[in-house]
Amino acid sequence: MVPPAVSSVVALLFALGSYGLGALVQPLVCAIPRGSARHAIRFCLGAGAWAYLLLLGSALQPVSAAWSWQFLAGGFATAAVQLPWRVSGMKRYVQRRMQMKLPSWVVWSAAPFALLWLLHGFMCFGPLSDVDSLRAHLAIPKYYLLTGSTSAAFDGYEQQPGLAWLLYAMVLGSGGETAALLSSLAWGLAIGLLVYALGSRLGGRRVGFMALAVFYGMHFATYKLHRTGTDLQVTAFVVGAFYLLLQWLEERDPRSLVGIGLLLGFGCATKHNALCALPIVGAIVAWGAFAARATQLRPARLWPVAAVAWLALAGVWYVKCWRATGAPLFPFATGSFKLKDPYNSMVAPPGEAAEGQDTAKSSASAKCSALLGHLTAAWRIVFFPVDITIGHIAGGGEWARGWHQSLTPVWLALAPCWLLAGRDARRALVVLGIGCAFVILCRVWGTFLVRYASPAFPLMSAATAWLLVWLRDHAPRTRFALGVVVGLPLAVNFGASAAEALSKAPVIFGKETREQFLEKRYPEAAAFAYLDAHRSQVSRVLYFGVRSYFCNFPYERAADLNLRLMPHICKRFDAPAKLAAYLRAEGISHVVTDEDLLACPADSAQQQLVGEVRSALDSLRRKGILFVPFTTAHCTVYEVVSAKLP
């Protein structure tokens, strides 16, 4: 276990190094953004550039803790070189702000969000409590550290864009899981700065703080703050690109296009849903170039440079994926490609619909219905604060469903307000249109979960905030109702965050062990909610990572990862043998490998083998190695064991 102080220092080095590197890159590639967006975009550019330095470094030397500390030291040196003039500039900024006598309402408006970030920062020191992190987002970086390579096969996830996993590997190797969680919080802070900047660009500070209130009224915005994943990173990259796009529309500085290309390249190197931003940016840039054709400005003259930058950054991962699997966007858009073994076993057979897709789309009426559903989905997210938050409270799942849909007519009743605002709403409608277009493209893409549209949330938050402030100014009698509409979801999410922080406090202060917390929390909460939706036949695989051993099972849909591929990976790369050697070195005499589990028939021998697995894992537990049981009625064993590095 890495001491919390060391983890905090590592996370701070990551944030400072990213900002320092971005401060060097940003003047070269784009015009200086205004306000808080400047700092967020610098952080994003620096972190993205750092990830590619890590990728290059991993090709030159093994991925290890020493490798991690080397890059952290290099990033800090980059920031330290700039420290003298950064400090002097900060002093001048503070002095100027003090002379301006900042209104007290600004301080009071910022206080709740600062408290929210501090609350989630506190939870970063608690136990890791996210199934996705245990399965993929931290398991893959740990596997990098174990194998010393970023190209070692894991379970299929690793063939997707891995920019975020490279950064996690760096902080994991030196600061442990707490540092990884704190690095996620840094991405959340960057998104918060971008949300405020978007709102301020539309209508000043009031709209900026209202945009923060709308955004953090979303379940997604607060849930992801202290959890590892790729959603925060891709959201920061894509929203930063959209902010530079809006800046380009107003200032027509062609350098902004290069920054857009870099940020979209980093976004596509993080998660496939960033591809949905490409047609939007391309259409707007083409329109801007056409509108300026009669002038001598030529604002789009650097678009080839931006395109090459995007292609170079994203193409690395697409080529890597194509060479490994046979399809550049695996596991999406695989129909035109011949997949390599064993990845071809993960594709849904003909006639089987992937998750989230409707098999009845062949008829014209079904296509019209699907298009109407896409448009409705986009409109519902326009005023998502209560709509989706209440859906999560009601247990509606990722794409919130259920009784909360009755609120949609309430939001539809506000639609004429955009018409009443008239010409004043033009800038807000542009932002809103970009967000809606992104949601529709995500929906048309096929498999759709709310978090896939996360880059649209800051844009829609800013546009919604502008409309709410406009209504407040032009219809004073609506102030109380609007306050309830915005304040209720924010208060609910704030309360949920506080309750979660209280539940983790005993572990953080040493009053409860991590084992006790996870054993008490997971079976009733995350395990059932997450696993029941994907469970199929009982077919277990012992699954090896650096600190994680999973007794896993196939998912119901072949489009989901981590299913038929795992037995091939284990046998091909001999992960069970490494696991067995490590466990025997720890003094555990009886070891059950994946081959034993896969060969087990569904009879009394199966129960005997399950007992042997439990005995082996119990012996691990007695040695102080973390043990979390996942048991359901249909899946006999789903175990997660988190151990120290070999």
N, C-alpha and C positions, 0 to 999 in steps of 0.2 A: 504494500500500500504506500503510495507516494504521499508525503506529508502535505497537508492543505496549503501551507505557505509556499512550498515548491511549485505546486500546481498553479497557485495564483500568480507567481512570478513568471511561469512559463506562458500562461494565458496573456499576461501583460506584455511580455516580449513579443508574442504573436501579434497582438493588436498594434503595438508601437512599430514593429518591423513592417507590418503591412501598410500602415499609414506612411511611414518614412519612405518605403519603396514607391508607394503610389504618388507621394509628393514629388518624387523625381520624374516619374513617368508622365503624370497628368499634363504638365505644361507642354510636353512634346507632342501629345496626341489630341488634345482638345482645348477649346477655350475654357477659361476658368469659370466654373459654375458659381452661382450666387449662393450666399448664405450657408445654411447647414448642409446643403447638397454637396458643397465643395468637399467637406470632410468625408462624407459617406462615399462619394465617388472615388476619392483618393484611396480610401481603405479598400474598396472593391478592386480597383486597378492594381493596387499593390499586392493584395492577396492572390489575385489571379496570376499575376506575373510570378509570384513566389511559388505557386503550384507548378508552373512549368519549369522553374529552376529545380524544384524537387524532382520532377520527372526526369530531367537531364541528369541530376545527381544520382538518381537511383540506377541509371544505366552505367554509371562510372564506378559506383561502390555499393556494397550491400546496404539495404535498408536496415537500420539498427538505431539504438539509443544514441550512439556516438554520432551517427549521421544526422539525427534529429537535433542534437545540441549544436552541431556545426552550422546548420542552416539557421537555427535560432540566433546564434551569436552573430552570423552574418547579417541577418535582418536587423538586429539591435544596433550593430555598427552603422548600418545605413541610416537609421533614425538618429543615432548619437551624433553623427557628422553634421546633421542639420539642426541639432539642438540649440546652439547659441542664437541663431537668428529666429528660430521658432519661438524661443522663450522671450526674446525681445519683442517679437511681433505680438505674442500673447499679452505681454505687459501693456503695450500700446492699445490693444483691443479692450482690455479690462478698464484701463483709464478712460478710454473714450466712452465705454458703456456707463461707467460711474458718473461721468459728467452729464450723460443724457438722462439720468435719474429714471431708471427703468420703472414703469408703472407697477404698483403692487399686484394688480390683477394678473400680470404676466407671471409673477412668481407663484401666485396661488394656482394658476392654471397649469404650470409646469410641475408643481409638487406631486400631484397624484401619479403622474407617469414616472417621475423619478423614484417614487416609493414602489411602484410596480416593478420597475427594473431591479431595484435593490432586493425586493422580495424574491424574484426569480434568481438573482445572483446568489442569495442565501441557499436556495434549493439546489444549486449546482454542487454544493458540498455534501449533499445527501446521496443516498444509494441510487444507482442507475435503475430507472423504473420504466423503461420503454422497450417493448418487445422488438420493434424494428431495429433499435440500436443493438440489441443482443443478437439478432439474426443477421444483420447486414452492416449497418452504418458504422458500428465499431468493430464488429467481427472481422470485416474485410481489412481495415487498416491493421488490426492485430495480426492478421494472417500475413500481411506484408512484412511486419516486423519478425514474425517467426521464420518465414522462408527467405527473408532478405531480398525479395524481389516483388515488383509491382505487377509482374506478368504471371505469377503462379495462379493456377486455376483454383477456384474456391467452390462456388455452387451456382455459377451462372450470373449472379449479380455483378461480379467483377468485370464482366464484359461490357457493361454499360459505362457511360462517361464517368470518370473517376476523379475529377478535380478536387471535389470536397474530401474524398477519402485520402488523397495525398496529404492534404492539410491536417486531417485528423491523425494520420500516421505520424506526422511530425510532432504534434503536441502530445500524442499518446506515448511516444517513445521516450519523452523526457518528463512529462507532467502527469501521466496517467489519465484515468477517465474524468476526473474533476476538471483538469485542464481542457479536455475536449468539450465538456459541457459549458465551461466558461467561454470557450471560443465561439460556441453557438450563440451565447448571449451577446457577444460582440457583433455578430451578424444581425441579431435582433435590434441592437442599438442603431446600426447603420440603416436598417429599414425604417426605424422610427424617425431618424433624421430626414430621410427621403420623403416620408409621409408629410412631415411638417413643412418641408421645403415645397412640395407640390401644393399644399393648401395655401401657404404664404404667397406663392406665385400667383394664385388665383384671386386672393382677396386679403392679403395681409395676415397679421398675427392671429386675429380672431379665427379666421378660416383655418389657419395652420393648427391651432389647438383643437378646434372642432374636428378636423380631420383625424387627429390622434385619438380623440374620444370615439369617433366612429370606427376607426380601425381596431382599436383595442377592445371594442365591444364585440369583436369576432372571437369565436372560440379558437380558431386557427392561430390568431395573432398571439394569444397568451399561452396556449398549449405548447407551442413549439419553442418558446423562448429559452427554456432550460433543458431541452432535449436535443440529442444529436440527430441529424438527418441531412437531407439535401435541399429541402424546400426553402429554408431561409436563404441559403446561398443563391439559388437560382432566382428567387424573388428579388434579392438585392441587385444582382447583375442586370436582370431584365428591366426593373424599375429605374435603375440608374441610366440604362440606355434610353428608355422612354423619356426621362427627364432631359437628357441631352438632345433628344429629338424635338421636344417642345422648345428648348432653348434655340435650336437651329431654326425652327420655324419663325421665331421672333427676331433673331439677330442675324441669321443667314451667314454664320461663320462656318466655312467649309471644314475647319479643323474638327468641329464637333462630330462630323461623320466618322472620322477615324476612331474617336472615342466610342461611338456607338458600335462600330464593327468589333472593337476589342471586347467591349462588355458583352455583346451578344455571343461572341466566340467563347468567352469564359462561361456564359450561361449555358450554351449548348454542350460545353465540356463538363457540365455539372449534371444536367438532367435533360431528357429529350423534350419536355414540354416547352423549353425555350425556343424550339423551332417555330412555334406558333407566332412568335413575334416577327419573324423574318418577312412574311408577306405584308404585314402591317407597316413595318418600317420601309420596305421597298415601295409600297404604294404611296406613302406620304412623301418620301424623298422624290419620287418621280413626279408627283403633283407639284411639289415645290420647285423643282427644276423647270417644269413646263410653265409655271406661273411667272418665273423670273427670266424667261427666254428673251424678253424685249429689253432687259437691262444688261449692263456689263458686269454684274456681280458674279455670275456663275456660281451660286452657292453650293451646287452639287458636284463641283469639278473634282473633288477628292473621293468620289464614291468608288472608283476602282481600287484605291488604297484600302478603303474600309472593307470592300468585298474580299480582297486578298488577305487582310488581317483576320477576318472571320473564318475564311476557308483554312488558313494555316492553323488556327487555334482549334477549331472544331474537327478539322479533317484528321488530325492525329488520332483522335479517339474513334472516328468512324472507320479509318483504315485498320486500326488495331482490332476493332470488333469484327470487321469483315474478314480479316485473316484468321481470327480464332473461330468464328461461328459460320461464316459464309454469307452473312447479312450485315450491312453497315449500321442498321438501326435495331438490331436484335434487342428484345424479342418482338418489336413492332415492325410492321411492313415487311414481313418475311415471305409473303406469297410469291414474289417474283424471283426468289433466290433459292438455291439448293443448299440447305443447311448441312453442316458437317456433323458427324457423329461425335459426341452424344447429344448435341444441341437439337438435332432434328426430332428427338423424342419429346421435346418440350413444346412443340407446336401443336395446336389443336388440330385433330384430324378433320378432313372435309366433312362438312355438315354439322360440326360441333361449334356452337357459337362461343366466342370468347366472352369473358366477364364484361358486363356493361353493354353488350351489343344485342340488338334485337334481330331474331331470325326472320321476322316477317317484313324486312325492309324491301323485299323484292317488288311488292305491289306499289302502284302509284299512290294510293291512299296512305299506305304506310310511310312512304317517303315524305309526303306532305305533313303527316302527323309528326314524323321525326323532326322535320325542319321547324314546325311550330314549337315542338318541345325545346329545340335549341334556343329559339328566340325567347321563349318564356323563361328558360333558365337564365339567359343573360339579363332579362328585365328584372327577375326576382333578385339577382345579386346587386342590381343598382341600389336597392335599399335593403341591403342584407343585414344591418346590425341586429334588429330584433328577429328578422325572418329566419336566419340560419342559427343564431345563438339559441333561440327557443327550440329550434329543431334538435340541437344537441342536448339541451336539457331534457327534452321529451324522449331522448334515445333514438333519434331519427337516423343516426349513422352519419357517414361522411357526406353523402348528398342528402341533406336534411329533408326528411319526409314526415308525413303525419298531420296532426291537427294544426300545426303551425301554418300550414298552407292557407288557412282561412284568413291569415293576415295579409295575403297578397292583394285583395281588393282595397285594403287600407292604403297600401303603397300606390296602387293604380290610381286611387283618388287624387294623389299628389302629382300625377303626371301633368295636368294642365299648368302647374306652377312653372314648369320650364317654358311654356309658351308665354305666360304672364311676364316672366323675366325678360323676354324679348332679346334685344341685342346685347344686354348685359351678360347673358348666359353663354355667349359664343365660345369663350375660352374654356369654360367649364364643360360645355358640350363636346368640345374636341377631346378633352381628357376622358370624359365619359364614353365617347365613341371608341376610343382606343381600347379602353377596358372591356367594353361590350364585345368588340371584335375579337379580342383575345379569348374571352370566354366561349364565344361561338366556335372559334377554331379549335379550342380544346375539346368542345363537345362533339364536333364533327370528326375529330381525330379518332374517336371510338371509345376506348375505355376511359371513363371520366370519373374522377373523384374530385371533391371540392378543392383539395389542396393542389391539384394539378393546375387550377386557375389562380393560384396564389399571386402571381405577378400582377393580376388585374386588381387585386384588393386595394392596394394603396391608391391607385388611380381612381377607383370608384369611391373610395373614402374621401378623397379630396373633392371630387365633383359633388358628392352628396353633402359634404360639409358646406360647400359654397351655397348650395340651394337652401340648406337649413338656416344659414346665417342670413341669406337674402329674405327668407320668409320671416325670420325674427325681426328684421329691420322694417319690413313693409307691412307686416301683420302682427303688431305687438301682442294681440290677444292670444296668439298661438305659442307664446314663449313657454308657458308651463307645459303644454302638451309636447312641444319639441324637446324640452328638457327631459321629460319622462322617456320619450322615445330613444334619446341618445344615452341618457344616464342609466336606465334600467339594465341594458346588456352590459355596460361597462361595470356597473356595480356587481352584477352576477358573476362576471369573469374575475373581478377583483376578489370577491368573496371566495370563489373556487380556488384561486391561487393562494389566498391566505390559509384556507383549510388544508390544502396540500402541503404548504410550508409547515403548518403545525404538525401534520402527521409525520413529516420527516425530521422535525426538530429533535426528537429523542435519539435518533441515530446520529445526527450531526453533533450533538452534545455528549454522545457516548452513553446514553441511558438505555439504549436498545441496540442490538446487533443488526447488521445488514441482513443476516439470515432470517432473523425473526420478522423484520419488516417485510421482506419480500415474500416469505412463506405466508404471512398474514394477508398481504395485499393482493398478490397476483391471482391466486385461484378464483377469488370472488370477483375481481375487477378485470384487469387487462386480459388474463388468459382466456376466460370464457367469452368475453366480448370479441376478442380478436380471433381466437382459434375456431370458435363455433361457426363463424362465417365461412371458413375455408376448409373445414374438416372433411375428410373422405375416408377411405378404407384404412385400416390399421396396417401400416407398413413402415417399420421404424428403421432409422439409419443413425448410427453413431457418427457424430459430425464434429470435426476437429477444427478449432481455431487457436489463437494464441492464449487467450484467457477464457475461452468459452468452449464447452463441449455440449452439443445439442443432441438429444435423442429426438429426431425429427420425424415427420411423416409427410406424405404427398398432399398437395392441395387438390381441391376439387376440380379446378379449371386448369387445363394444360397450359393456358397462356400465363398462368402464374409461375414465378420462378421457384427454384429450390424443390423441384419435385422429382421427376424421373431422372434428372441429371445427377443427383447426389450419389447414387451407387456407383456410377461410372467414374465420378471424380475420386471417390474414396479408393476404388480399386486401381485406378490408373496412377494416382499420385501417392499411393501408399500412406495416406494420412492415418489410418488405424494403427499401422505399425509404429509410427511415431508416437501416437497416443499411448499405445501399450507399453512402449519403452519408458515413457515418462512416468506412467502410473506405477510400473514395477520399481523404478528408481525411487519412487515415493514410499515404497514398502507395501504396495497393494498386490497381493498374490494373484487374485482372480480378476481377469480382465475380459470383458465381453466386447467384441469388435462388431463392426457393421455387418460383416458376412454372417456372423452367428445370428444376428437379428433378422436379416433378410431371409436366411434359410429356415427360420423357425416356422413350423406349420401352425395353423390356427386351431390348436387342440390343447390338451392338457400340458404338452411340452412347452407351449407358449407361456403358460402361466408360470411354469418352473423357471423358464429363462427370464421372465420379468422379475421373478424373485431374486435371481442371481444378479441381474442388473442393479436392483435396489440394494443388495448386499454390498456390491462393489462401490456404489455411490455413497452408501452409509459410511463405509470405511473412509472415503474421502472426507465426508463431513466431520468425522471424529478427529481428523487431522486439521480441522479449522478451515477447510476449503469450502467456499460458498456453494450451497446446494439449494435449488429452488424446484419444487415439484410442480408439474402441470399435469393434472389428471382430469379427464372428462369421461362421460359415460361411454363415448364411442372411441376415444383414443386412450388406450390403456396407459401409455407412458409418454410423457413429453417432459424431459428433464433438461435443466440448464445448470451446468456446473461452471463456476468462474474460479479459476485457479491462478496462482502466481506464474510469472514467466518462467519457462524452463531454463 
